[in-house]
């Protein structure tokens, strides 16, 4: 099961190299309608976003718009439900036009073949330690 989860996440991120949100929309059947999107490590005042449509609304109105591109440099099995993707993110800020690149980690929970939760960790090494992978 965990190997299937790793492959599912690799496939999703392979498609997100050219446009993260377009890939999410194209793979809507792989994401729960009740998905939880936890960006609190990135935006401390942000609530956990619940629901596929709310996640897309946030993406459209967020600081990066639909410019974010994601590349999973490594996808690791955490347990029967979770994988950790070490991700290279590139995006262009909507207001300033500044291009940014960062590396973070996405902890992804998968149940019944669909993504149920995504939690962003700003520090890859800390995420690896926290999840017992280092």
C-alpha positions in Angstrom: 0.0 0.0 0.0 2.7 2.5 1.0 4.6 1.9 -2.3 1.3 2.8 -4.1 1.1 6.0 -2.2 4.7 6.9 -3.1 3.9 6.3 -6.8 0.7 8.3 -6.6 2.5 11.3 -5.1 5.4 11.0 -7.6 2.8 11.0 -10.5 1.0 14.1 -9.1 4.2 16.1 -8.7 5.6 15.0 -12.1 2.5 16.7 -13.5 2.9 19.8 -11.2 6.3 20.8 -12.8 4.5 22.9 -15.3 1.8 24.3 -13.1 0.8 23.1 -9.7 -2.8 24.1 -9.6 -3.5 23.0 -13.1 -2.1 19.5 -12.1 -4.4 19.5 -9.0 -7.4 20.3 -11.1 -6.5 17.7 -13.7 -6.1 15.1 -11.0 -9.2 16.1 -9.0 -10.2 12.5 -8.7 -7.1 11.8 -6.7 -7.9 14.5 -4.1 -10.7 14.1 -1.5 -13.5 16.8 -1.8 -12.9 17.3 2.0 -9.1 17.6 1.7 -7.3 19.6 4.4 -4.5 21.9 3.4 -2.3 23.0 6.3 -0.1 26.0 5.5 0.4 27.2 9.0 4.2 26.7 8.9 4.3 29.1 5.9 1.5 31.5 7.0 1.2 31.4 10.8 -2.1 33.2 10.8 -3.6 31.0 8.1 -6.3 28.5 9.2 -6.3 25.0 7.8 -8.1 25.2 4.5 -10.8 22.5 4.2 -12.4 21.4 1.0 -11.1 21.0 -2.5 -13.0 24.1 -3.8 -11.7 26.3 -0.9 -8.1 25.2 -1.6 -8.5 26.3 -5.2 -10.0 29.6 -4.2 -7.1 30.2 -1.8 -4.7 29.3 -4.7 -6.3 31.8 -7.0 -6.3 34.6 -4.4 -3.0 33.8 -2.7 0.4 35.6 -3.2 1.5 33.3 -6.1 -1.7 32.9 -8.0 -1.4 30.0 -10.3 2.3 30.5 -11.0 3.6 27.9 -8.6 5.5 25.0 -10.0 6.5 22.0 -7.9 9.1 19.4 -8.3 9.3 16.5 -5.9 13.0 15.9 -5.6 12.4 12.9 -3.4 9.3 11.1 -2.1 9.6 9.0 1.0 7.3 6.5 2.7 6.5 7.6 6.2 3.8 5.0 7.2 0.7 3.2 5.9 -1.1 6.5 5.2 1.6 9.2 4.8 4.4 10.1 2.5 6.8 13.0 2.6 7.7 14.8 -0.6 10.9 17.0 -0.5 9.9 19.7 -2.9 11.5 22.4 -5.0 9.0 25.3 -5.4 9.3 28.1 -7.9 6.8 30.9 -8.3 6.4 34.5 -9.3 4.8 36.9 -6.7 1.6 38.3 -8.1 2.0 41.9 -6.9 5.8 42.4 -7.3 6.7 40.0 -10.1 9.6 38.7 -8.0 10.5 35.2 -8.8 11.2 32.9 -5.8 12.6 29.4 -5.4 12.5 27.5 -2.1 12.7 23.9 -0.9 10.1 22.7 1.5 8.5 19.4 2.5 4.9 18.2 2.0 3.5 15.6 4.4 0.7 14.0 2.5 -1.9 11.7 4.0 -3.6 9.3 1.6 -6.6 7.1 2.5 -8.7 5.0 0.1 -6.5 6.1 -2.8 -7.0 9.8 -2.5 -5.2 12.7 -0.8 -6.9 13.6 2.5 -4.4 16.1 3.9 -1.4 18.0 2.9 0.8 19.8 5.5 3.6 22.0 4.4 6.9 22.0 6.4 9.3 24.9 5.7 12.4 23.0 6.7 13.1 19.7 5.0 15.6 18.5 7.5 13.2 19.3 10.4 10.4 17.5 8.7 12.6 14.4 8.1 13.5 14.4 11.8 10.0 15.0 13.0 8.6 12.1 11.0 11.4 9.8 12.1 13.1 9.5 8.6 16.4 10.8 9.7 
